[in-house]
Amino acid sequence: MSCKYTALLQSVLLATLRRPPTPRPRACGAARRTSFSRCSSLRAGSSSAAAHGRFTLRTHSCGELRTAHLGEEVTLCGWVQYVRQDLFVILRDFSGLTQILIPQDESRLVLKKTLCDLPLESVIMVRGKVRRRPEGQENKKSEGLRMQYRYLDLRSSQMQYNLRLRSRLVMKMREYLCNLHGFVDVETPTLFKRTPGGAKEFVVPSGEPGRFYSLPQSPQQFKQLLMVAGIDRYFQLARCYRDEGSKPDRQPEFTQVDIEMSFTDQAGIRDLVEGLLQYSWPEEKGFVSPPFPVMTYEEAMRDYGVDKPDTRFEMKLVDISGAFHNTQIQFLREALHQPGGSIQAICVPQGARHLKGKDLESLRQTAKARFNQEVSTVLVRADGTLKSPLSRLLPDVSRQQLLQMVGAEPGDLILLTAGTEGRVRPLLGRLRLQCADLLEGHSVKVRDPSAFHFLWVVDFPLFLPKEDSPEQLESAHHPFTAPVPEDAHLLYSQPHKVRGQHYDLVLNGSEIGGGSIRIHSASEQRHVLDTVLQEDPSLLSHLLEALDSGAPPHGGIALGLDRLLAIIVGASSIRDVIAFPKSFRGHDLMSHAPDFVSEEDLRPYHIKVTWPEGLTPGGEDQ
């Protein structure tokens, strides 16, 4: 069983040890299937510790334990699902399972024997501290089983809560936009044509030889056409499709709260979205208080090393180049002498006290494997002295200046790296988040899981160099984003310096929405496509013709409904707020889609499959 957290047993009260009547095999199997899926990784519906403790002996349900409970003492009640290897008792209640660690020390041998001899389905109460399962002991098959038997997994109280909350949230959003602010709910096609640039799209064959539809990545072109059509205020719960590998916060098909308005600006869109979230926010999750803070892209990269910063904790990046002007350390000296070179660091509070050799090595491996960079660790001892491979090369004045610049105190950890800002900022931004994860794995509270920190990030670059061809430019957001008015003249001479009227909404370090003010001039849009991005404008001739027919200034945003809900309910993946999601590989494990299609069924579409050498139908692992 894949129980995410274990309760370290301190005391046990046996409510009843009498074996109940043997259940029928069918009932037993059904119960096991419905309970394996949660394994204490989710809360039990809308229940809370206060709700449980007010009327019952337990403080929490078995399925309620989360990262936020690490280190807490809890009391659980339930039935013994089974005892494993005299090491664990799997405890079950209505909400899921929790793994109870049986004491192994000699002082509690009587307790150990009592637990190991428990008949199955005994009712017990346990009290202990919550801790994370040891690394490497997670059962990775559980997620696949949840997807395979999704109709049983959906019976759990947490999934019921998530889907009902989703329904309430959507209803409030419709009410706010359509009833209170005059938006029109318009459905747009899901069979369209290929969009230049952007994510890889799904193609759909038609009955005409060689002609295919594409499933749209978003309704972007349609919503702009609706503005040209005079709809003025458009809204849709839009299904979007991207043929990309799945991640915990991505799916091949997902839902956006899609919004577009005419005669507006950035401030108007931001005010609308803040009001929307305030109006629809679940009461049990506290309150949303506009206006949300606003941060420029440059400020986000400078302080956090990422354009979607988690502002629930500090650990900001600090430029410490000034402490090393006369350094004799070769790699630092070389970094300072290259164009745009700098030395930067982050201070991890209490990192030296809690993070051990294995943790520090994982940070170095991340720097090397993901960024091809070296990172140096500096531990501040209790007496204020430094422990680091660099310490013998640092003069006393540099040591004191370093500690002052990063604000380090005894017990802290300093991570230091050097290079161009474009390399060291993203590296430290990633290590900042990794340090937070590592500290929380050692039961150190870094981020408040009950807090919701919204943030607008603005003034993004309009274009970025392509990764595979740095001499060419690509859209940072999408090719329809308008430049900020002050930079519009640079569009025709120095496009790489242009800032876009693009804004992202960030919540707890995740991007939950993105939008922009659009280009509404056909000539300007044609220049961006043809000259700057070197895309074929004929692929968007319908949009260019529409803009030429008299387009109002307009802009909008798309909120990721699945991602927003996952953060609200504290789910580790958006799969937990979608009724029938896809697996990590984009497969439906319940129905085994995508599936093979016979040659006979493909014939009307004029398609023939050419199989790679050694691969035949049914030969691929589904």
ABEGO torsion letter per residue (X at the ends): XBBABBBBBABBBBABABBBBBBBAAAAAAAAAAAAAAGGABBBEABBAAAAAAABABABBAAABBAAABGBBBBBBEBBABBBGGABBBBBBAAEBBBBBBBABAAAAAAAAAAAABBBGBBBBBBBBBBBBBBGABBAAAAAAAAABAAAAAABAAAAAAAAAAAAAAAAAAAAAAAAAGBBBBBBBABBBBBBEEBBBBBBBBABBGBBBBBBABAAAAAAAAAAAGAGBBBBBBBBBBBBBBBAABBABBBBBBBBBBGBBAAAAAAAAAAAAAAABBAAAEBBBOBBBBBBAAAAAAAAGBABBBAABBGBBBBAAAAAAABABAAAAAAAABBGBBBBBBBBBGAAAABBAAAAAAAAAAAAAAAGBBBBBBBBBAAGBBBBAAAAABBAAAAAAAAAAAGBBBGBBBBBBBEBAAAAAAAAAAAAAAAAAAAAAAGBBABBAABBBBBBBBGBBABBBBAABAABBBBABBAABBBBAAAAAAAAABAAABBBBBBBBBBGGBBABBBBBBBABAAAAAAAAAAAAGBBAAAAAAAAAAAAAGBBBBBBBBBBAAAAAAAAAGBABAAAABABBBBAAGBBAAAGOBBBBBAAAAAAAGBBBBBBBGBBBGABBX
